[in-house]
Amino acid sequence: MSRKDKENYYLDIAETVLERGTCNRKNYGAIIVNNDEIISTGYAGAPRGQKNCTDLGYCNKEKHNMEALHCRSVHAEANAIIQASRKEMLGGTLYLVGKDKNTENYVKETNACMMCKRMIINAGIDTVVIRDTKNSYRVLEVCDWVYYDDTFEHRNGH
């Protein structure tokens, strides 16, 4: 048996974190790693003290049939960033995994939404690694998000 590469090792941990997610549609897990140390974890869920979609038994987007309606969840990336100090995140890597709640398939072409991209940039994170399949992933350089400012484009954010 060959040794698992570090990217898939950390993505597996992020995938375990997503199991705590409370969205009825898609669940995401994120971890922030710096110098081979896990700094923080985050999953998609309602703000503290508010009811989760799983508690309510429905998703606002589905109930109102409006894709533009915002989900009540705080995104996994945001929750991971909230849990860490900026000093710990500087130069780090954020690992992100998304799964469809009903099919348990990986969310195709997933990416951070524009707000999460802004938070990732301001957190000082250098790299984002996103799982596409059980063993394949994409490595995104955060400096490209700054250079190719796509603020007005909405590309595959969750």
C-alpha positions in Angstrom: 0.0 0.0 0.0 1.4 3.4 -1.0 1.5 6.3 1.3 -1.3 8.9 0.8 -0.1 12.3 -0.4 -0.5 15.3 2.0 -3.1 17.0 -0.1 -5.5 14.0 0.0 -4.6 13.5 3.7 -5.8 17.0 4.5 -8.7 16.8 2.1 -9.8 13.6 3.9 -9.8 15.5 7.2 -11.9 18.3 5.6 -14.3 15.7 4.3 -14.7 14.3 7.8 -15.4 17.9 9.0 -18.2 18.4 6.5 -20.1 15.6 8.2 -21.0 18.1 10.9 -22.6 20.4 8.3 -26.3 21.2 8.8 -27.3 22.2 5.3 -30.1 20.1 3.7 -28.6 20.6 0.2 -24.8 20.7 0.2 -22.3 20.3 3.0 -18.8 21.7 2.9 -15.8 21.1 5.2 -12.7 23.3 5.4 -9.5 23.1 7.3 -6.7 25.6 7.4 -3.1 24.2 7.6 0.1 26.0 8.1 3.5 24.4 8.4 1.9 21.0 8.5 -0.2 22.0 11.5 -4.0 22.1 11.4 -4.9 25.6 12.5 -8.7 25.4 12.4 -11.7 23.6 10.9 -15.0 24.8 9.7 -18.3 23.4 8.3 -21.4 24.9 6.9 -24.0 25.7 9.5 -26.4 28.4 10.8 -24.9 31.1 13.1 -24.6 30.1 16.7 -28.0 30.1 18.4 -30.0 30.1 15.2 -31.8 27.0 13.9 -30.0 24.9 11.3 -31.7 23.8 8.1 -31.7 20.2 9.5 -33.6 21.4 12.6 -36.1 23.4 10.5 -36.5 20.5 8.0 -36.2 22.6 4.9 -33.8 24.8 2.9 -34.8 28.4 2.3 -33.5 28.2 -1.3 -35.6 25.1 -2.0 -38.6 26.2 -0.1 -38.9 29.5 -2.0 -37.5 28.0 -5.2 -35.0 30.9 -5.5 -31.4 30.2 -6.2 -30.5 33.9 -5.5 -31.9 33.6 -2.0 -29.0 33.2 0.5 -28.6 30.1 2.5 -28.8 30.6 6.2 -25.5 28.8 6.7 -22.2 30.4 7.5 -19.8 28.8 4.9 -17.2 26.3 5.9 -14.3 28.6 4.8 -15.7 31.5 6.9 -16.2 29.3 9.9 -12.6 28.1 9.6 -11.2 31.6 9.3 -13.3 32.8 12.3 -11.7 30.1 14.5 -8.1 31.1 13.8 -5.9 34.2 14.3 -4.6 35.9 11.2 -1.0 35.4 12.4 -1.6 31.6 12.3 -3.1 31.7 8.8 -0.5 33.8 7.1 1.0 31.8 4.2 -1.3 28.8 5.0 -3.4 26.6 2.9 -7.2 26.1 3.1 -8.5 22.7 2.1 -12.1 22.6 0.9 -14.5 19.6 0.2 -18.1 19.9 -0.8 -20.7 17.1 -1.1 -24.3 17.0 -2.2 -26.4 16.0 0.8 -28.8 13.8 -1.2 -26.4 12.0 -3.6 -23.2 12.2 -1.5 -21.4 13.1 -4.7 -18.7 15.7 -4.6 -19.9 19.1 -5.7 -18.6 19.5 -9.3 -16.4 22.5 -10.0 -16.9 23.9 -6.5 -15.1 27.0 -5.5 -15.2 29.6 -2.7 -17.9 32.2 -3.2 -16.9 35.8 -3.6 -17.3 36.7 0.0 -15.3 33.7 1.1 -12.6 34.6 -1.4 -12.4 38.1 0.1 -12.0 36.6 3.6 -9.4 34.1 2.4 -7.4 37.0 0.8 -7.7 39.1 3.9 -6.8 36.2 6.2 -3.4 35.9 4.4 -4.0 32.4 3.1 -1.8 31.6 0.1 -3.3 28.5 -1.4 -6.7 26.8 -1.6 -6.9 23.1 -2.4 -10.4 21.8 -3.6 -11.4 18.2 -3.9 -13.0 17.2 -7.2 -13.0 13.4 -6.7 -11.8 11.1 -4.0 -8.3 11.3 -5.3 -8.2 14.4 -7.5 -8.1 18.0 -6.5 -7.3 21.5 -7.8 -4.7 23.8 -6.3 -5.6 27.5 -6.5 -3.2 30.3 -5.8 -4.9 33.1 -3.9 -2.7 35.7 -5.5 -4.5 34.9 -8.8 -7.8 36.0 -7.2 -6.2 39.3 -6.4 -4.5 39.8 -9.8 -7.5 38.5 -11.8 -10.1 40.4 -9.7 -13.4 38.7 -10.7 -15.5 40.6 -8.2 -18.3 41.1 -10.8 -18.2 37.5 -12.0 -20.0 34.7 -10.2 -18.2 31.5 -11.0 -19.3 28.4 -9.2 -19.3 29.7 -5.7 -21.5 27.8 -3.2 
